[in-house]
Amino acid sequence: MPIYEYCCPKCGVKFELLRPMSRANEDAPCPTCKNGAKRAVSTFAAFIKSDSGSSSAVAGSGGCSTCSATSCAGCH
Ligand SMILES: [Zn+2]
């Protein structure tokens, strides 16, 4: 599930919330004042946590083509 960032207009607190994409634009209850906090779109966090709990690093497309190392300083 994606993590969305919300900002409370009343007390200014920022918090993140895991919620389904279909509910991303709904107001989220502020943990401090229970006011409806709006989604902070400008700082949208594109983290996707896998259900297994481990955040697997995605193999970059800029990896080395001549060896299997992801960070390759020796073969270029
Ligand atoms: Zn608040």
N, CA, C, O and the ligand as a Tripos MOL2 file, in Angstrom:
@<TRIPOS>MOLECULE
protein
  305   303    77     0     0
PROTEIN
NO_CHARGES

@<TRIPOS>ATOM
      1 N           0.8410   -1.1990    0.0000 N.3       1 MET1
      2 CA          0.0000    0.0000    0.0000 C.3       1 MET1
      3 C           0.8770    1.2500    0.0000 C.2       1 MET1
      4 O           1.9020    1.2770    0.6810 O.2       1 MET1
      5 N           0.5110    2.2400   -0.7190 N.am      2 PRO2
      6 CA          1.3280    3.4610   -0.7510 C.3       2 PRO2
      7 C           1.1870    4.2830    0.5230 C.2       2 PRO2
      8 O           0.1680    4.2250    1.2120 O.2       2 PRO2
      9 N           2.2230    5.0410    0.8150 N.am      3 ILE3
     10 CA          2.1980    5.9430    1.9670 C.3       3 ILE3
     11 C           1.9060    7.3500    1.4730 C.2       3 ILE3
     12 O           2.5520    7.8430    0.5490 O.2       3 ILE3
     13 N           0.9350    7.9830    2.0940 N.am      4 TYR4
     14 CA          0.5990    9.3460    1.7200 C.3       4 TYR4
     15 C           0.9000   10.2720    2.8850 C.2       4 TYR4
     16 O           0.8030    9.8940    4.0530 O.2       4 TYR4
     17 N           1.2640   11.4880    2.5350 N.am      5 GLU5
     18 CA          1.5970   12.4660    3.5570 C.3       5 GLU5
     19 C           0.4460   13.4550    3.6990 C.2       5 GLU5
     20 O          -0.1110   13.9320    2.7100 O.2       5 GLU5
     21 N           0.1060   13.7490    4.9390 N.am      6 TYR6
     22 CA         -0.9970   14.6680    5.2040 C.3       6 TYR6
     23 C          -0.5080   15.8010    6.0960 C.2       6 TYR6
     24 O           0.3950   15.6300    6.9160 O.2       6 TYR6
     25 N          -1.1260   16.9520    5.9140 N.am      7 CYS7
     26 CA         -0.7570   18.1170    6.7050 C.3       7 CYS7
     27 C          -2.0190   18.7050    7.3150 C.2       7 CYS7
     28 O          -2.9690   19.0340    6.6040 O.2       7 CYS7
     29 N          -2.0210   18.8330    8.6270 N.am      8 CYS8
     30 CA         -3.1850   19.3650    9.3170 C.3       8 CYS8
     31 C          -3.1890   20.8880    9.2240 C.2       8 CYS8
     32 O          -2.2240   21.5330    9.6350 O.2       8 CYS8
     33 N          -4.2660   21.4700    8.6870 N.am      9 PRO9
     34 CA         -4.3160   22.9310    8.5550 C.3       9 PRO9
     35 C          -4.5310   23.6270    9.8800 C.2       9 PRO9
     36 O          -4.3240   24.8360    9.9780 O.2       9 PRO9
     37 N          -4.9340   22.9070   10.8830 N.am     10 LYS10
     38 CA         -5.2590   23.5200   12.1730 C.3      10 LYS10
     39 C          -4.0230   23.6560   13.0610 C.2      10 LYS10
     40 O          -3.7470   24.7340   13.5880 O.2      10 LYS10
     41 N          -3.2840   22.5650   13.2250 N.am     11 CYS11
     42 CA         -2.1190   22.6200   14.1010 C.3      11 CYS11
     43 C          -0.8100   22.4540   13.3380 C.2      11 CYS11
     44 O           0.2680   22.5130   13.9300 O.2      11 CYS11
     45 N          -0.8990   22.2520   12.0510 N.am     12 GLY12
     46 CA          0.2940   22.2470   11.2090 C.3      12 GLY12
     47 C           1.1150   20.9800   11.2890 C.2      12 GLY12
     48 O           2.2250   20.9340   10.7600 O.2      12 GLY12
     49 N           0.6080   19.9710   11.9230 N.am     13 VAL13
     50 CA          1.3750   18.7460   12.0630 C.3      13 VAL13
     51 C           1.3410   17.9620   10.7470 C.2      13 VAL13
     52 O           0.3390   17.9420   10.0310 O.2      13 VAL13
     53 N           2.4570   17.3320   10.4640 N.am     14 LYS14
     54 CA          2.5330   16.4850    9.2700 C.3      14 LYS14
     55 C           2.6440   15.0380    9.6920 C.2      14 LYS14
     56 O           3.3550   14.7050   10.6400 O.2      14 LYS14
     57 N           1.9480   14.1970    8.9930 N.am     15 PHE15
     58 CA          2.0410   12.7760    9.3230 C.3      15 PHE15
     59 C           1.8230   11.9610    8.0630 C.2      15 PHE15
     60 O           1.2540   12.4240    7.0740 O.2      15 PHE15
     61 N           2.3000   10.7300    8.1410 N.am     16 GLU16
     62 CA          2.1570    9.8370    7.0030 C.3      16 GLU16
     63 C           1.1680    8.7500    7.3290 C.2      16 GLU16
     64 O           1.0080    8.3500    8.4820 O.2      16 GLU16
     65 N           0.5080    8.2790    6.2930 N.am     17 LEU17
     66 CA         -0.5360    7.2930    6.5010 C.3      17 LEU17
     67 C          -0.5170    6.2910    5.3680 C.2      17 LEU17
     68 O          -0.4530    6.6460    4.1910 O.2      17 LEU17
     69 N          -0.5760    5.0310    5.7570 N.am     18 LEU18
     70 CA         -0.7160    3.9650    4.7730 C.3      18 LEU18
     71 C          -2.1970    3.7980    4.4610 C.2      18 LEU18
     72 O          -2.9990    3.4990    5.3460 O.2      18 LEU18
     73 N          -2.5460    3.9890    3.2190 N.am     19 ARG19
     74 CA         -3.9490    3.7690    2.8860 C.3      19 ARG19
     75 C          -4.0720    3.3830    1.4230 C.2      19 ARG19
     76 O          -3.1890    3.6540    0.6090 O.2      19 ARG19
     77 N          -5.1740    2.7540    1.1190 N.am     20 PRO20
     78 CA         -5.3550    2.3510   -0.2830 C.3      20 PRO20
     79 C          -5.4330    3.5570   -1.2040 C.2      20 PRO20
     80 O          -5.8740    4.6370   -0.8110 O.2      20 PRO20
     81 N          -5.0000    3.3490   -2.4180 N.am     21 MET21
     82 CA         -4.9210    4.4400   -3.3750 C.3      21 MET21
     83 C          -6.2910    5.0920   -3.6070 C.2      21 MET21
     84 O          -6.3820    6.2810   -3.9130 O.2      21 MET21
     85 N          -7.3510    4.2930   -3.4570 N.am     22 SER22
     86 CA         -8.6920    4.8070   -3.7040 C.3      22 SER22
     87 C          -9.1230    5.8210   -2.6540 C.2      22 SER22
     88 O         -10.0590    6.5910   -2.8660 O.2      22 SER22
     89 N          -8.4210    5.8130   -1.5070 N.am     23 ARG23
     90 CA         -8.7940    6.7470   -0.4430 C.3      23 ARG23
     91 C          -7.7440    7.8270   -0.2430 C.2      23 ARG23
     92 O          -7.7750    8.5410    0.7590 O.2      23 ARG23
     93 N          -6.8320    7.9530   -1.1680 N.am     24 ALA24
     94 CA         -5.6900    8.8560   -0.9890 C.3      24 ALA24
     95 C          -6.1150   10.3060   -0.8450 C.2      24 ALA24
     96 O          -5.4700   11.0720   -0.1280 O.2      24 ALA24
     97 N          -7.1890   10.6920   -1.5140 N.am     25 ASN25
     98 CA         -7.5790   12.0940   -1.5070 C.3      25 ASN25
     99 C          -8.5870   12.4350   -0.4090 C.2      25 ASN25
    100 O          -9.0350   13.5770   -0.3020 O.2      25 ASN25
    101 N          -8.9350   11.4560    0.3920 N.am     26 GLU26
    102 CA         -9.8410   11.7440    1.4990 C.3      26 GLU26
    103 C          -9.0780   12.3980    2.6420 C.2      26 GLU26
    104 O          -7.8760   12.1870    2.8010 O.2      26 GLU26
    105 N          -9.7840   13.1880    3.4310 N.am     27 ASP27
    106 CA         -9.1660   13.7800    4.6010 C.3      27 ASP27
    107 C          -8.8020   12.6960    5.6050 C.2      27 ASP27
    108 O          -9.5380   11.7270    5.7920 O.2      27 ASP27
    109 N          -7.6700   12.8750    6.2370 N.am     28 ALA28
    110 CA         -7.2360   11.9240    7.2630 C.3      28 ALA28
    111 C          -7.3050   12.5990    8.6210 C.2      28 ALA28
    112 O          -6.9640   13.7750    8.7430 O.2      28 ALA28
    113 N          -7.7340   11.8830    9.6300 N.am     29 PRO29
    114 CA         -7.8240   12.4820   10.9660 C.3      29 PRO29
    115 C          -6.4490   12.7960   11.5370 C.2      29 PRO29
    116 O          -5.5690   11.9370   11.5870 O.2      29 PRO29
    117 N          -6.2830   14.0280   11.9600 N.am     30 CYS30
    118 CA         -5.0160   14.4590   12.5370 C.3      30 CYS30
    119 C          -4.7660   13.7100   13.8490 C.2      30 CYS30
    120 O          -5.6650   13.6340   14.6870 O.2      30 CYS30
    121 N          -3.5740   13.1610   14.0430 N.am     31 PRO31
    122 CA         -3.2800   12.4190   15.2850 C.3      31 PRO31
    123 C          -3.2280   13.3290   16.5040 C.2      31 PRO31
    124 O          -3.3140   12.8540   17.6370 O.2      31 PRO31
    125 N          -3.0900   14.6250   16.2850 N.am     32 THR32
    126 CA         -2.9730   15.5470   17.4140 C.3      32 THR32
    127 C          -4.3120   16.1670   17.8000 C.2      32 THR32
    128 O          -4.6840   16.1760   18.9730 O.2      32 THR32
    129 N          -5.0370   16.6890   16.8030 N.am     33 CYS33
    130 CA         -6.2530   17.4290   17.1390 C.3      33 CYS33
    131 C          -7.5080   16.8100   16.5380 C.2      33 CYS33
    132 O          -8.6060   17.3400   16.7100 O.2      33 CYS33
    133 N          -7.3540   15.7010   15.8410 N.am     34 LYS34
    134 CA         -8.4770   14.9760   15.2330 C.3      34 LYS34
    135 C          -9.1780   15.7630   14.1250 C.2      34 LYS34
    136 O         -10.2470   15.3740   13.6540 O.2      34 LYS34
    137 N          -8.5730   16.8540   13.7240 N.am     35 ASN35
    138 CA         -9.1310   17.6250   12.6280 C.3      35 ASN35
    139 C          -8.8690   16.8940   11.3160 C.2      35 ASN35
    140 O          -7.9560   16.0720   11.2320 O.2      35 ASN35
    141 N          -9.6550   17.1850   10.3110 N.am     36 GLY36
    142 CA         -9.4490   16.5760    9.0130 C.3      36 GLY36
    143 C          -8.2490   17.1730    8.3160 C.2      36 GLY36
    144 O          -8.2620   18.3490    7.9500 O.2      36 GLY36
    145 N          -7.2180   16.3840    8.1290 N.am     37 ALA37
    146 CA         -6.0010   16.8810    7.4980 C.3      37 ALA37
    147 C          -6.0310   16.6010    6.0110 C.2      37 ALA37
    148 O          -6.4430   15.5300    5.5650 O.2      37 ALA37
    149 N          -5.5860   17.5890    5.2600 N.am     38 LYS38
    150 CA         -5.5580   17.4450    3.8140 C.3      38 LYS38
    151 C          -4.2880   16.7330    3.3770 C.2      38 LYS38
    152 O          -3.2600   16.7940    4.0520 O.2      38 LYS38
    153 N          -4.3740   16.0710    2.2620 N.am     39 ARG39
    154 CA         -3.2050   15.3910    1.7300 C.3      39 ARG39
    155 C          -2.1930   16.4180    1.2370 C.2      39 ARG39
    156 O          -2.5430   17.3580    0.5230 O.2      39 ARG39
    157 N          -0.9450   16.2280    1.6220 N.am     40 ALA40
    158 CA          0.1310   17.0990    1.1680 C.3      40 ALA40
    159 C           0.6370   16.5760   -0.1680 C.2      40 ALA40
    160 O           1.4800   15.6820   -0.2360 O.2      40 ALA40
    161 N           0.0930   17.1630   -1.2250 N.am     41 VAL41
    162 CA          0.3720   16.6230   -2.5490 C.3      41 VAL41
    163 C           1.7870   16.9390   -2.9990 C.2      41 VAL41
    164 O           2.4190   16.1540   -3.7060 O.2      41 VAL41
    165 N           2.2800   18.1140   -2.5730 N.am     42 SER42
    166 CA          3.5720   18.5510   -3.0860 C.3      42 SER42
    167 C           4.7020   17.6520   -2.6260 C.2      42 SER42
    168 O           5.7170   17.5140   -3.3090 O.2      42 SER42
    169 N           4.5240   17.0430   -1.4690 N.am     43 THR43
    170 CA          5.5940   16.1880   -0.9540 C.3      43 THR43
    171 C           5.1580   14.7380   -0.9720 C.2      43 THR43
    172 O           5.4190   13.9770   -0.0400 O.2      43 THR43
    173 N           4.5070   14.3820   -2.0230 N.am     44 PHE44
    174 CA          4.0160   13.0180   -2.1760 C.3      44 PHE44
    175 C           5.1480   12.0140   -2.0550 C.2      44 PHE44
    176 O           6.1130   12.0590   -2.8180 O.2      44 PHE44
    177 N           5.0300   11.1260   -1.1130 N.am     45 ALA45
    178 CA          6.0630   10.1180   -0.8990 C.3      45 ALA45
    179 C           5.7130    8.8540   -1.6670 C.2      45 ALA45
    180 O           4.6560    8.2560   -1.4650 O.2      45 ALA45
    181 N           6.5910    8.4720   -2.5240 N.am     46 ALA46
    182 CA          6.3060    7.3410   -3.4000 C.3      46 ALA46
    183 C           6.8970    6.0510   -2.8690 C.2      46 ALA46
    184 O           7.4150    5.2300   -3.6260 O.2      46 ALA46
    185 N           6.8150    5.8830   -1.5710 N.am     47 PHE47
    186 CA          7.3300    4.6460   -1.0050 C.3      47 PHE47
    187 C           6.2770    3.5530   -1.0870 C.2      47 PHE47
    188 O           5.1110    3.7690   -0.7570 O.2      47 PHE47
    189 N           6.6880    2.4220   -1.5160 N.am     48 ILE48
    190 CA          5.7940    1.2730   -1.5110 C.3      48 ILE48
    191 C           6.4260    0.2080   -0.6230 C.2      48 ILE48
    192 O           7.5050   -0.3050   -0.9200 O.2      48 ILE48
    193 N           5.7520   -0.1110    0.4520 N.am     49 LYS49
    194 CA          6.2890   -1.1400    1.3410 C.3      49 LYS49
    195 C           5.6880   -2.4840    0.9600 C.2      49 LYS49
    196 O           4.4770   -2.6140    0.7840 O.2      49 LYS49
    197 N           6.5210   -3.4380    0.8410 N.am     50 SER50
    198 CA          6.0220   -4.7610    0.5200 C.3      50 SER50
    199 C           5.4210   -5.3970    1.7600 C.2      50 SER50
    200 O           5.7930   -5.0610    2.8840 O.2      50 SER50
    201 N           4.5060   -6.3020    1.5520 N.am     51 ASP51
    202 CA          3.8060   -6.9090    2.6720 C.3      51 ASP51
    203 C           4.7220   -7.8030    3.5050 C.2      51 ASP51
    204 O           4.4150   -8.1000    4.6590 O.2      51 ASP51
    205 N           5.8270   -8.2260    2.9380 N.am     52 SER52
    206 CA          6.7420   -9.0920    3.6590 C.3      52 SER52
    207 C           7.5420   -8.3100    4.6980 C.2      52 SER52
    208 O           8.2330   -8.9070    5.5230 O.2      52 SER52
    209 N           7.4570   -6.9900    4.6640 N.am     53 GLY53
    210 CA          8.1440   -6.1830    5.6480 C.3      53 GLY53
    211 C           9.5070   -5.7130    5.2140 C.2      53 GLY53
    212 O          10.0580   -4.7780    5.7960 O.2      53 GLY53
    213 N          10.0520   -6.3350    4.2180 N.am     54 SER54
    214 CA         11.3640   -5.9290    3.7620 C.3      54 SER54
    215 C          11.2330   -5.0140    2.5570 C.2      54 SER54
    216 O          10.5720   -5.3510    1.5740 O.2      54 SER54
    217 N          11.8560   -3.8770    2.6410 N.am     55 SER55
    218 CA         11.8300   -2.9740    1.5030 C.3      55 SER55
    219 C          12.9500   -3.3580    0.5580 C.2      55 SER55
    220 O          14.1150   -3.0230    0.7770 O.2      55 SER55
    221 N          12.5870   -4.0500   -0.4710 N.am     56 SER56
    222 CA         13.6020   -4.5570   -1.3750 C.3      56 SER56
    223 C          14.1050   -3.4520   -2.2860 C.2      56 SER56
    224 O          13.3280   -2.6880   -2.8580 O.2      56 SER56
    225 N          15.3960   -3.3880   -2.4030 N.am     57 ALA57
    226 CA         15.9800   -2.3890   -3.2780 C.3      57 ALA57
    227 C          15.7940   -2.8130   -4.7310 C.2      57 ALA57
    228 O          16.0970   -3.9410   -5.1210 O.2      57 ALA57
    229 N          15.2980   -1.8890   -5.4980 N.am     58 VAL58
    230 CA         15.0830   -2.2030   -6.8970 C.3      58 VAL58
    231 C          16.4020   -2.1010   -7.6500 C.2      58 VAL58
    232 O          17.1190   -1.1070   -7.5370 O.2      58 VAL58
    233 N          16.7070   -3.1160   -8.4000 N.am     59 ALA59
    234 CA         17.9310   -3.1080   -9.1790 C.3      59 ALA59
    235 C          17.8720   -2.0040  -10.2310 C.2      59 ALA59
    236 O          16.9870   -1.9880  -11.0860 O.2      59 ALA59
    237 N          18.8030   -1.1090  -10.1560 N.am     60 GLY60
    238 CA         18.7860    0.0270  -11.0570 C.3      60 GLY60
    239 C          19.1120   -0.3600  -12.4770 C.2      60 GLY60
    240 O          19.8120   -1.3390  -12.7370 O.2      60 GLY60
    241 N          18.5920    0.4290  -13.3830 N.am     61 SER61
    242 CA         18.8690    0.1620  -14.7900 C.3      61 SER61
    243 C          20.2460    0.6760  -15.1830 C.2      61 SER61
    244 O          20.7420    0.3750  -16.2690 O.2      61 SER61
    245 N          20.8600    1.4520  -14.2960 N.am     62 GLY62
    246 CA         22.1720    2.0060  -14.6130 C.3      62 GLY62
    247 C          23.3010    1.1300  -14.1200 C.2      62 GLY62
    248 O          24.4230    1.6060  -13.9420 O.2      62 GLY62
    249 N          23.0240   -0.1390  -13.8970 N.am     63 GLY63
    250 CA         24.0490   -1.0450  -13.4020 C.3      63 GLY63
    251 C          25.0770   -1.3760  -14.4590 C.2      63 GLY63
    252 O          24.9590   -0.9960  -15.6230 O.2      63 GLY63
    253 N          26.0770   -2.0900  -14.0190 N.am     64 CYS64
    254 CA         27.1640   -2.4530  -14.9140 C.3      64 CYS64
    255 C          26.7130   -3.5250  -15.9040 C.2      64 CYS64
    256 O          26.0070   -4.4610  -15.5280 O.2      64 CYS64
    257 N          27.1060   -3.3950  -17.1260 N.am     65 SER65
    258 CA         26.6910   -4.3480  -18.1450 C.3      65 SER65
    259 C          27.7060   -5.4550  -18.3440 C.2      65 SER65
    260 O          27.4110   -6.4610  -18.9890 O.2      65 SER65
    261 N          28.8910   -5.2780  -17.8010 N.am     66 THR66
    262 CA         29.9190   -6.2800  -18.0270 C.3      66 THR66
    263 C          30.1860   -7.1320  -16.8010 C.2      66 THR66
    264 O          30.8700   -8.1490  -16.9080 O.2      66 THR66
    265 N          29.6740   -6.7570  -15.6510 N.am     67 CYS67
    266 CA         29.7640   -7.6160  -14.4800 C.3      67 CYS67
    267 C          28.4750   -7.4930  -13.6980 C.2      67 CYS67
    268 O          27.6310   -6.6550  -14.0130 O.2      67 CYS67
    269 N          28.3190   -8.3160  -12.6890 N.am     68 SER68
    270 CA         27.0510   -8.3660  -11.9870 C.3      68 SER68
    271 C          26.9640   -7.3620  -10.8520 C.2      68 SER68
    272 O          25.9240   -7.2620  -10.2000 O.2      68 SER68
    273 N          28.0220   -6.6230  -10.6040 N.am     69 ALA69
    274 CA         28.0110   -5.6840   -9.5010 C.3      69 ALA69
    275 C          27.1000   -4.5040   -9.8170 C.2      69 ALA69
    276 O          27.0160   -4.0620  -10.9630 O.2      69 ALA69
    277 N          26.4300   -4.0050   -8.8060 N.am     70 THR70
    278 CA         25.5720   -2.8530   -9.0130 C.3      70 THR70
    279 C          26.3530   -1.5610   -8.9190 C.2      70 THR70
    280 O          26.0200   -0.5660   -9.5620 O.2      70 THR70
    281 N          27.4010   -1.5920   -8.1090 N.am     71 SER71
    282 CA         28.2550   -0.4200   -8.0200 C.3      71 SER71
    283 C          29.6400   -0.8280   -8.5280 C.2      71 SER71
    284 O          30.4260   -1.4260   -7.7920 O.2      71 SER71
    285 N          29.9200   -0.5150   -9.7390 N.am     72 CYS72
    286 CA         31.0960   -1.0750  -10.3920 C.3      72 CYS72
    287 C          32.1000    0.0140  -10.7270 C.2      72 CYS72
    288 O          31.8630    0.8570  -11.5930 O.2      72 CYS72
    289 N          33.2230   -0.0200  -10.0280 N.am     73 ALA73
    290 CA         34.2630    0.9700  -10.2950 C.3      73 ALA73
    291 C          35.4530    0.3260  -10.9990 C.2      73 ALA73
    292 O          36.3080    1.0290  -11.5380 O.2      73 ALA73
    293 N          35.5160   -1.0110  -10.9990 N.am     74 GLY74
    294 CA         36.7250   -1.6820  -11.4700 C.3      74 GLY74
    295 C          36.7360   -2.0320  -12.9430 C.2      74 GLY74
    296 O          37.8110   -2.1470  -13.5320 O.2      74 GLY74
    297 N          35.5890   -2.2040  -13.5530 N.am     75 CYS75
    298 CA         35.5860   -2.7750  -14.8960 C.3      75 CYS75
    299 C          35.3380   -1.7490  -15.9900 C.2      75 CYS75
    300 O          35.2700   -2.0950  -17.1690 O.2      75 CYS75
    301 N          35.2050   -0.5020  -15.6060 N.am     76 HIS76
    302 CA         34.9700    0.5060  -16.6500 C.3      76 HIS76
    303 C          36.2620    1.2220  -17.0100 C.2      76 HIS76
    304 O          36.2610    2.1040  -17.8690 O.2      76 HIS76
    305 ZN         -4.1060   18.8880   13.8240 Zn       77 ZN77
@<TRIPOS>BOND
     1     1     2 1
     2     2     3 1
     3     3     4 2
     4     3     5 am
     5     5     6 1
     6     6     7 1
     7     7     8 2
     8     7     9 am
     9     9    10 1
    10    10    11 1
    11    11    12 2
    12    11    13 am
    13    13    14 1
    14    14    15 1
    15    15    16 2
    16    15    17 am
    17    17    18 1
    18    18    19 1
    19    19    20 2
    20    19    21 am
    21    21    22 1
    22    22    23 1
    23    23    24 2
    24    23    25 am
    25    25    26 1
    26    26    27 1
    27    27    28 2
    28    27    29 am
    29    29    30 1
    30    30    31 1
    31    31    32 2
    32    31    33 am
    33    33    34 1
    34    34    35 1
    35    35    36 2
    36    35    37 am
    37    37    38 1
    38    38    39 1
    39    39    40 2
    40    39    41 am
    41    41    42 1
    42    42    43 1
    43    43    44 2
    44    43    45 am
    45    45    46 1
    46    46    47 1
    47    47    48 2
    48    47    49 am
    49    49    50 1
    50    50    51 1
    51    51    52 2
    52    51    53 am
    53    53    54 1
    54    54    55 1
    55    55    56 2
    56    55    57 am
    57    57    58 1
    58    58    59 1
    59    59    60 2
    60    59    61 am
    61    61    62 1
    62    62    63 1
    63    63    64 2
    64    63    65 am
    65    65    66 1
    66    66    67 1
    67    67    68 2
    68    67    69 am
    69    69    70 1
    70    70    71 1
    71    71    72 2
    72    71    73 am
    73    73    74 1
    74    74    75 1
    75    75    76 2
    76    75    77 am
    77    77    78 1
    78    78    79 1
    79    79    80 2
    80    79    81 am
    81    81    82 1
    82    82    83 1
    83    83    84 2
    84    83    85 am
    85    85    86 1
    86    86    87 1
    87    87    88 2
    88    87    89 am
    89    89    90 1
    90    90    91 1
    91    91    92 2
    92    91    93 am
    93    93    94 1
    94    94    95 1
    95    95    96 2
    96    95    97 am
    97    97    98 1
    98    98    99 1
    99    99   100 2
   100    99   101 am
   101   101   102 1
   102   102   103 1
   103   103   104 2
   104   103   105 am
   105   105   106 1
   106   106   107 1
   107   107   108 2
   108   107   109 am
   109   109   110 1
   110   110   111 1
   111   111   112 2
   112   111   113 am
   113   113   114 1
   114   114   115 1
   115   115   116 2
   116   115   117 am
   117   117   118 1
   118   118   119 1
   119   119   120 2
   120   119   121 am
   121   121   122 1
   122   122   123 1
   123   123   124 2
   124   123   125 am
   125   125   126 1
   126   126   127 1
   127   127   128 2
   128   127   129 am
   129   129   130 1
   130   130   131 1
   131   131   132 2
   132   131   133 am
   133   133   134 1
   134   134   135 1
   135   135   136 2
   136   135   137 am
   137   137   138 1
   138   138   139 1
   139   139   140 2
   140   139   141 am
   141   141   142 1
   142   142   143 1
   143   143   144 2
   144   143   145 am
   145   145   146 1
   146   146   147 1
   147   147   148 2
   148   147   149 am
   149   149   150 1
   150   150   151 1
   151   151   152 2
   152   151   153 am
   153   153   154 1
   154   154   155 1
   155   155   156 2
   156   155   157 am
   157   157   158 1
   158   158   159 1
   159   159   160 2
   160   159   161 am
   161   161   162 1
   162   162   163 1
   163   163   164 2
   164   163   165 am
   165   165   166 1
   166   166   167 1
   167   167   168 2
   168   167   169 am
   169   169   170 1
   170   170   171 1
   171   171   172 2
   172   171   173 am
   173   173   174 1
   174   174   175 1
   175   175   176 2
   176   175   177 am
   177   177   178 1
   178   178   179 1
   179   179   180 2
   180   179   181 am
   181   181   182 1
   182   182   183 1
   183   183   184 2
   184   183   185 am
   185   185   186 1
   186   186   187 1
   187   187   188 2
   188   187   189 am
   189   189   190 1
   190   190   191 1
   191   191   192 2
   192   191   193 am
   193   193   194 1
   194   194   195 1
   195   195   196 2
   196   195   197 am
   197   197   198 1
   198   198   199 1
   199   199   200 2
   200   199   201 am
   201   201   202 1
   202   202   203 1
   203   203   204 2
   204   203   205 am
   205   205   206 1
   206   206   207 1
   207   207   208 2
   208   207   209 am
   209   209   210 1
   210   210   211 1
   211   211   212 2
   212   211   213 am
   213   213   214 1
   214   214   215 1
   215   215   216 2
   216   215   217 am
   217   217   218 1
   218   218   219 1
   219   219   220 2
   220   219   221 am
   221   221   222 1
   222   222   223 1
   223   223   224 2
   224   223   225 am
   225   225   226 1
   226   226   227 1
   227   227   228 2
   228   227   229 am
   229   229   230 1
   230   230   231 1
   231   231   232 2
   232   231   233 am
   233   233   234 1
   234   234   235 1
   235   235   236 2
   236   235   237 am
   237   237   238 1
   238   238   239 1
   239   239   240 2
   240   239   241 am
   241   241   242 1
   242   242   243 1
   243   243   244 2
   244   243   245 am
   245   245   246 1
   246   246   247 1
   247   247   248 2
   248   247   249 am
   249   249   250 1
   250   250   251 1
   251   251   252 2
   252   251   253 am
   253   253   254 1
   254   254   255 1
   255   255   256 2
   256   255   257 am
   257   257   258 1
   258   258   259 1
   259   259   260 2
   260   259   261 am
   261   261   262 1
   262   262   263 1
   263   263   264 2
   264   263   265 am
   265   265   266 1
   266   266   267 1
   267   267   268 2
   268   267   269 am
   269   269   270 1
   270   270   271 1
   271   271   272 2
   272   271   273 am
   273   273   274 1
   274   274   275 1
   275   275   276 2
   276   275   277 am
   277   277   278 1
   278   278   279 1
   279   279   280 2
   280   279   281 am
   281   281   282 1
   282   282   283 1
   283   283   284 2
   284   283   285 am
   285   285   286 1
   286   286   287 1
   287   287   288 2
   288   287   289 am
   289   289   290 1
   290   290   291 1
   291   291   292 2
   292   291   293 am
   293   293   294 1
   294   294   295 1
   295   295   296 2
   296   295   297 am
   297   297   298 1
   298   298   299 1
   299   299   300 2
   300   299   301 am
   301   301   302 1
   302   302   303 1
   303   303   304 2
@<TRIPOS>SUBSTRUCTURE
     1 MET1         2 RESIDUE 1 A MET
     2 PRO2         6 RESIDUE 1 A PRO
     3 ILE3        10 RESIDUE 1 A ILE
     4 TYR4        14 RESIDUE 1 A TYR
     5 GLU5        18 RESIDUE 1 A GLU
     6 TYR6        22 RESIDUE 1 A TYR
     7 CYS7        26 RESIDUE 1 A CYS
     8 CYS8        30 RESIDUE 1 A CYS
     9 PRO9        34 RESIDUE 1 A PRO
    10 LYS10       38 RESIDUE 1 A LYS
    11 CYS11       42 RESIDUE 1 A CYS
    12 GLY12       46 RESIDUE 1 A GLY
    13 VAL13       50 RESIDUE 1 A VAL
    14 LYS14       54 RESIDUE 1 A LYS
    15 PHE15       58 RESIDUE 1 A PHE
    16 GLU16       62 RESIDUE 1 A GLU
    17 LEU17       66 RESIDUE 1 A LEU
    18 LEU18       70 RESIDUE 1 A LEU
    19 ARG19       74 RESIDUE 1 A ARG
    20 PRO20       78 RESIDUE 1 A PRO
    21 MET21       82 RESIDUE 1 A MET
    22 SER22       86 RESIDUE 1 A SER
    23 ARG23       90 RESIDUE 1 A ARG
    24 ALA24       94 RESIDUE 1 A ALA
    25 ASN25       98 RESIDUE 1 A ASN
    26 GLU26      102 RESIDUE 1 A GLU
    27 ASP27      106 RESIDUE 1 A ASP
    28 ALA28      110 RESIDUE 1 A ALA
    29 PRO29      114 RESIDUE 1 A PRO
    30 CYS30      118 RESIDUE 1 A CYS
    31 PRO31      122 RESIDUE 1 A PRO
    32 THR32      126 RESIDUE 1 A THR
    33 CYS33      130 RESIDUE 1 A CYS
    34 LYS34      134 RESIDUE 1 A LYS
    35 ASN35      138 RESIDUE 1 A ASN
    36 GLY36      142 RESIDUE 1 A GLY
    37 ALA37      146 RESIDUE 1 A ALA
    38 LYS38      150 RESIDUE 1 A LYS
    39 ARG39      154 RESIDUE 1 A ARG
    40 ALA40      158 RESIDUE 1 A ALA
    41 VAL41      162 RESIDUE 1 A VAL
    42 SER42      166 RESIDUE 1 A SER
    43 THR43      170 RESIDUE 1 A THR
    44 PHE44      174 RESIDUE 1 A PHE
    45 ALA45      178 RESIDUE 1 A ALA
    46 ALA46      182 RESIDUE 1 A ALA
    47 PHE47      186 RESIDUE 1 A PHE
    48 ILE48      190 RESIDUE 1 A ILE
    49 LYS49      194 RESIDUE 1 A LYS
    50 SER50      198 RESIDUE 1 A SER
    51 ASP51      202 RESIDUE 1 A ASP
    52 SER52      206 RESIDUE 1 A SER
    53 GLY53      210 RESIDUE 1 A GLY
    54 SER54      214 RESIDUE 1 A SER
    55 SER55      218 RESIDUE 1 A SER
    56 SER56      222 RESIDUE 1 A SER
    57 ALA57      226 RESIDUE 1 A ALA
    58 VAL58      230 RESIDUE 1 A VAL
    59 ALA59      234 RESIDUE 1 A ALA
    60 GLY60      238 RESIDUE 1 A GLY
    61 SER61      242 RESIDUE 1 A SER
    62 GLY62      246 RESIDUE 1 A GLY
    63 GLY63      250 RESIDUE 1 A GLY
    64 CYS64      254 RESIDUE 1 A CYS
    65 SER65      258 RESIDUE 1 A SER
    66 THR66      262 RESIDUE 1 A THR
    67 CYS67      266 RESIDUE 1 A CYS
    68 SER68      270 RESIDUE 1 A SER
    69 ALA69      274 RESIDUE 1 A ALA
    70 THR70      278 RESIDUE 1 A THR
    71 SER71      282 RESIDUE 1 A SER
    72 CYS72      286 RESIDUE 1 A CYS
    73 ALA73      290 RESIDUE 1 A ALA
    74 GLY74      294 RESIDUE 1 A GLY
    75 CYS75      298 RESIDUE 1 A CYS
    76 HIS76      302 RESIDUE 1 A HIS
    77 ZN77       305 GROUP 0 **** ****
